Amino acid sequence: MKTLTEEKILDELKTLDSQWTVHNQSLIRKFEFQDFVQAFAFMSSVALHAEKAEHHPNWENTYNKVKIALTTHDAGGLTEKDFKLARSIDDLI
């Protein structure tokens, strides 16, 4: 899969929630929930979407906070797969 140009990345960012940012070849968004159970439920939902897409996020969880970073490792940067999964994650919220 081919990495996106800087121009295409900026265009694709417009299709996402404004909380997504690009840093070090990754799409990043932080989420905060009322408690750990809600955070874990969200992560479980994301995991199902990621498995179906065969594209898995890098993420961190601390109690009620979840940080997701999307990148296509085998392409060495951002691809359509990252933005497609980010849109699916936005739909979950």
Secondary structure, 3 states (H helix, E strand, C coil): CCCCCHHHHHHHHCCCCCCCEEECCEEEEEEECCCHHHHHHHHHHHHHHHHHHCCCCEEEEECCEEEEEECECCCCECCHHHHHHHHHHHHHC
